[in-house]
Amino acid sequence: MAEKHDTYAAQYEGSGTFRISKPKRKKSKLKEIRAKRTARRSRRN
């Protein structure tokens, strides 16, 4: 497994295969996205 980093990281596995890891979203950002998504749904109904 790739180590935890604050940026994207690629680890070479061999024969043209890479394992790419990216930073996780912060919890506050996830809440913003979820709130926006539910509001959009309620408008359609």
Secondary structure, DSSP 8 states (H G I E B T S, - for coil): -----SS-EEEEEETTEEEEE-----HHHHHHHHHHHHHHHHHH-
